[in-house]
């Protein structure tokens, strides 16, 4: 076997490469976009200026700058985009350096906003102390922020809980001291933010020391909902298509049905 290696036919150095990484977006909410720049040249790139725009929608993004990118190295620029409408958004990243100008494009799907927040509650007794554990489940397709839950029973109000940011198809748990007894019913009122707009939902929850059931919750826009300054909880990114979210919601519904049958001894 003979291998022949020759010099490039052109003396022009290779241009920097761009790559747009983004998952499907939700209209009216922020979606992270990463643009990767790689330098395959023998010399460093200098005076990097990167812009991200959409050719079919308006985007409010700022130019990203970097003084130097070393040879055979990469760097990433982070953007938050907020699509105006459903369908697709055609993204275009443009890079200018002191020696080159390149661009690349990518189209991503934009889904309609779907909000669905549920809360369950459990009373936990440890030694002589009693705690009420709230678990917030985000079954929607966008992150919820500044979440508060307040419960009341026949006696009076139960302890309130404040949650941080909870990504779509994720949950977060908050535990607060309580004098509430198990085997009671709470009327829960939950307020939260999605894409800068306020929503609220109400539901009835049966609380026990080991299990509970959730009545269906309804969410309505609430422009006067009170804002809270909260510490964000742990956030885990979840990507996927609308179909994947629908499958997740279906599996969640089957799980609740099976859990109720188990609880009722069927």
C-alpha positions as CSV (number, residue, x, y, z in Angstrom):
1,X,0.0,0.0,0.0
2,X,1.3,3.4,-0.9
3,X,0.1,6.7,0.7
4,X,0.7,9.9,-1.1
5,X,0.6,13.2,0.8
6,X,0.7,16.5,-1.0
7,X,0.4,20.1,0.1
8,X,-3.1,21.8,-0.3
9,X,-3.8,23.1,-3.8
10,X,-4.7,26.5,-2.3
11,X,-2.5,28.6,-0.1
12,X,-5.5,30.1,1.7
13,X,-5.7,29.1,5.4
14,X,-8.9,27.3,6.6
15,X,-11.7,29.5,7.8
16,X,-13.0,29.3,11.3
17,X,-16.0,27.0,11.7
18,X,-19.3,27.8,13.4
19,X,-21.9,25.4,14.9
20,X,-25.3,26.3,16.4
21,X,-26.6,24.1,19.2
22,X,-30.2,24.5,20.1
23,X,-33.2,22.3,21.0
24,X,-36.8,23.0,20.2
25,X,-38.1,26.3,21.7
26,X,-41.3,27.5,23.2
27,X,-43.0,30.6,22.0
28,X,-42.8,33.5,24.4
29,X,-40.2,31.9,26.7
30,X,-36.4,32.0,26.8
31,X,-34.5,29.2,25.1
32,X,-30.7,28.8,25.4
33,X,-28.6,28.7,22.2
34,X,-24.9,27.9,22.1
35,X,-22.7,28.9,19.2
36,X,-19.3,27.1,19.0
37,X,-16.4,28.6,17.1
38,X,-13.4,26.5,16.2
39,X,-10.1,27.8,14.9
40,X,-8.2,25.4,12.6
41,X,-5.8,27.9,11.4
42,X,-2.1,28.0,12.2
43,X,-2.4,31.5,13.8
44,X,-4.7,32.7,16.5
45,X,-7.9,34.5,15.6
46,X,-8.2,38.0,16.9
47,X,-11.0,40.5,17.5
48,X,-13.8,38.0,17.3
49,X,-17.3,39.5,17.0
50,X,-20.3,37.1,16.9
51,X,-23.9,38.0,16.2
52,X,-27.0,35.7,16.4
53,X,-30.1,36.7,14.5
54,X,-33.2,35.1,13.0
55,X,-34.1,35.5,9.3
56,X,-37.9,35.0,9.9
57,X,-38.5,36.6,13.3
58,X,-37.2,39.4,15.4
59,X,-34.6,38.5,18.1
60,X,-33.2,40.8,20.7
61,X,-29.6,39.5,21.2
62,X,-26.4,41.3,21.9
63,X,-23.1,40.9,20.0
64,X,-20.6,38.6,21.8
65,X,-16.9,39.7,21.7
66,X,-13.7,37.8,22.3
67,X,-10.2,39.3,21.8
68,X,-8.3,36.1,20.9
69,X,-8.9,32.5,20.1
70,X,-5.8,30.3,20.0
71,X,-4.8,28.1,17.1
72,X,-6.5,24.6,17.1
73,X,-8.8,25.7,19.9
74,X,-12.6,26.3,20.3
75,X,-14.8,28.6,22.3
76,X,-18.5,28.8,23.0
77,X,-20.9,31.8,23.0
78,X,-24.1,31.6,25.0
79,X,-27.4,33.3,23.9
80,X,-31.0,33.4,25.2
81,X,-33.5,33.7,22.4
82,X,-37.3,34.4,22.8
83,X,-39.3,33.3,19.7
84,X,-42.4,35.4,19.1
85,X,-44.5,32.7,17.5
86,X,-44.9,29.0,16.9
87,X,-43.7,27.2,13.8
88,X,-40.0,27.4,13.1
89,X,-37.3,29.9,13.7
90,X,-34.4,30.2,11.3
91,X,-31.2,31.1,13.2
92,X,-28.1,32.7,11.6
93,X,-24.8,33.1,13.4
94,X,-22.2,35.5,11.9
95,X,-18.6,35.7,13.0
96,X,-16.2,38.4,12.0
97,X,-12.5,38.4,12.9
98,X,-9.6,40.6,11.9
99,X,-9.0,38.2,9.0
100,X,-12.2,36.4,8.2
101,X,-16.0,36.6,8.0
102,X,-18.1,33.4,8.1
103,X,-21.7,32.4,9.0
104,X,-23.9,29.4,9.5
105,X,-27.6,28.7,9.8
106,X,-29.9,26.3,11.6
107,X,-33.7,26.0,11.9
108,X,-35.4,24.8,15.1
109,X,-39.1,24.1,15.9
110,X,-41.1,26.5,18.1
111,X,-43.9,24.9,20.1
112,X,-46.9,26.6,21.7
113,X,-46.6,27.2,25.5
114,X,-48.3,24.6,27.7
115,X,-48.5,25.1,31.5
116,X,-49.3,22.3,33.8
117,X,-48.2,22.4,37.4
118,X,-49.1,19.9,40.1
119,X,-48.3,19.8,43.8
120,X,-48.5,16.9,46.2
121,X,-48.0,16.9,50.0
122,X,-46.9,14.4,52.6
123,X,-46.7,14.7,56.4
124,X,-43.4,13.3,57.8
125,X,-42.9,12.6,61.5
126,X,-39.4,12.3,62.8
127,X,-38.8,11.9,66.6
128,X,-41.0,14.6,68.1
129,X,-41.0,16.8,65.1
130,X,-43.5,17.0,62.2
131,X,-42.9,18.3,58.7
132,X,-45.0,19.0,55.7
133,X,-43.3,18.0,52.4
134,X,-44.5,19.7,49.2
135,X,-43.4,18.3,45.9
136,X,-43.9,20.5,42.8
137,X,-44.2,18.7,39.5
138,X,-43.8,20.7,36.3
139,X,-45.7,18.8,33.5
140,X,-45.6,21.7,31.1
141,X,-43.1,22.4,28.3
142,X,-41.4,25.4,29.8
143,X,-39.6,26.3,33.0
144,X,-41.6,27.8,35.9
145,X,-40.2,30.4,38.2
146,X,-41.0,32.2,41.5
147,X,-43.4,29.5,42.6
148,X,-45.3,29.7,45.9
149,X,-47.8,27.3,47.3
150,X,-50.2,28.0,50.2
151,X,-52.6,25.4,51.6
152,X,-55.6,25.7,53.9
153,X,-57.7,23.0,55.6
154,X,-60.9,23.0,57.7
155,X,-58.9,24.4,60.7
156,X,-56.9,27.2,58.9
157,X,-53.9,27.9,56.8
158,X,-51.0,25.4,56.4
159,X,-47.4,26.4,56.1
160,X,-46.5,28.0,52.7
161,X,-43.7,26.8,50.5
162,X,-41.5,28.7,48.0
163,X,-39.7,26.9,45.1
164,X,-37.0,28.1,42.8
165,X,-36.9,27.4,39.0
166,X,-38.2,24.0,37.9
167,X,-37.5,22.9,34.4
168,X,-40.2,21.3,32.2
169,X,-40.8,17.6,33.1
170,X,-38.9,18.0,36.4
171,X,-39.8,18.3,40.0
172,X,-38.6,20.0,43.2
173,X,-39.3,19.2,46.9
174,X,-39.5,21.6,49.8
175,X,-40.0,20.6,53.5
176,X,-41.4,22.9,56.1
177,X,-42.2,22.4,59.8
178,X,-45.9,21.9,60.5
179,X,-48.5,21.0,63.1
180,X,-50.8,19.6,60.4
181,X,-52.0,16.1,61.1
182,X,-51.9,13.4,58.4
183,X,-55.1,12.1,56.7
184,X,-56.4,15.5,56.0
185,X,-57.4,17.5,52.9
186,X,-55.7,20.6,51.8
187,X,-56.9,23.2,49.3
188,X,-53.7,24.4,47.6
189,X,-53.2,27.6,45.7
190,X,-50.1,27.9,43.7
191,X,-48.7,31.0,41.9
192,X,-45.8,30.9,39.4
193,X,-44.2,32.7,36.5
194,X,-43.7,31.4,32.9
195,X,-42.0,33.5,30.3
196,X,-42.5,36.6,32.4
197,X,-46.3,36.1,32.8
198,X,-48.0,35.2,36.0
199,X,-50.2,32.1,36.4
200,X,-52.0,30.5,39.3
201,X,-53.6,27.1,39.9
202,X,-55.8,25.6,42.5
203,X,-56.2,21.9,43.5
204,X,-57.4,19.7,46.4
205,X,-54.8,17.4,47.9
206,X,-55.5,14.5,50.4
207,X,-52.5,14.3,52.7
208,X,-51.3,11.2,54.6
209,X,-48.1,10.1,56.2
210,X,-47.1,8.0,53.2
211,X,-49.4,8.7,50.2
212,X,-51.6,11.3,48.7
213,X,-53.9,11.9,45.7
214,X,-54.0,15.0,43.5
215,X,-57.2,16.5,42.1
216,X,-56.8,18.0,38.6
217,X,-55.3,21.5,38.6
218,X,-56.4,24.4,36.4
219,X,-54.1,27.2,35.4
220,X,-55.2,30.7,34.5
221,X,-53.2,33.9,33.7
222,X,-53.0,36.1,36.8
223,X,-51.4,39.5,36.0
224,X,-51.6,40.6,39.6
225,X,-49.8,37.6,41.1
226,X,-47.3,38.6,43.9
227,X,-43.6,38.3,43.0
228,X,-41.2,36.6,45.3
229,X,-37.4,36.6,45.4
230,X,-36.3,33.0,45.7
231,X,-33.1,31.0,45.6
232,X,-33.1,28.8,42.5
233,X,-33.0,25.0,43.2
234,X,-31.0,22.5,41.2
235,X,-31.9,22.6,37.5
236,X,-31.4,19.8,35.1
237,X,-31.9,20.5,31.4
238,X,-34.3,18.2,29.5
239,X,-34.6,18.4,25.7
240,X,-36.9,16.6,23.4
241,X,-39.7,16.9,20.9
242,X,-43.4,17.6,21.6
243,X,-44.0,13.9,21.1
244,X,-41.6,13.0,23.9
245,X,-43.4,15.4,26.3
246,X,-46.7,14.0,25.3
247,X,-45.5,10.5,26.0
248,X,-44.1,11.7,29.4
249,X,-47.5,13.2,30.3
250,X,-49.3,10.0,29.3
251,X,-46.9,7.9,31.4
252,X,-47.4,10.2,34.3
253,X,-51.2,9.9,34.0
254,X,-51.0,6.1,33.9
255,X,-48.7,6.2,37.0
256,X,-51.2,8.3,38.9
257,X,-54.1,5.9,38.0
258,X,-52.0,2.8,39.0
259,X,-51.0,4.5,42.3
260,X,-54.7,5.3,43.1
261,X,-55.7,1.7,42.4
262,X,-52.9,0.5,44.6
263,X,-53.9,2.9,47.4
264,X,-57.6,1.9,47.2
265,X,-56.7,-1.8,47.3
266,X,-57.9,-2.6,43.8
